[in-house]
């Protein structure tokens, strides 16, 4: 009788551990994807830079100047990112067009399913032709 209750307790504790690990894993994946998405936002870049600069304890006048410098840098980084994404998609489009020319009609049907779609493009970077 005692053996049975011990076994039951061990099984229940093991089950609790497995469920906890599973829930923790999935919550970690969700939090990670949210953090990655947030890091893509230029507002986050500005906040992160200003928080980092606050460690040097700037005066109020210095703070205003630093904010202007950070705003200019964030603007340039945003433009650079937008241009890079545009260039990347131009390369992808060129490669897709070149590959498509080499395929048989049957292969094109399969390729249509796996090639990058317009929905994969960032929303702020419409396809330019």
SULHU-V560899 format. One line per field, one symbol per residue. burial: b if it has 24 or more other ideal C-beta (glycine too) atoms within 12 Angstrom, else e. A space follows every 50 residues. Layout:
burial->???
This chain:
burial->eeeeeeeeeeeeeeeeeeeeeeeeeeeeeeeeeeeeeeeeebeebbeeeb eeeeeeeeeeeeeeebeeebeeebeeeeeeeeeebeeebeeeeeebeeee eeeeeeeeeeeeeeeeeeeeeeeeeeeee
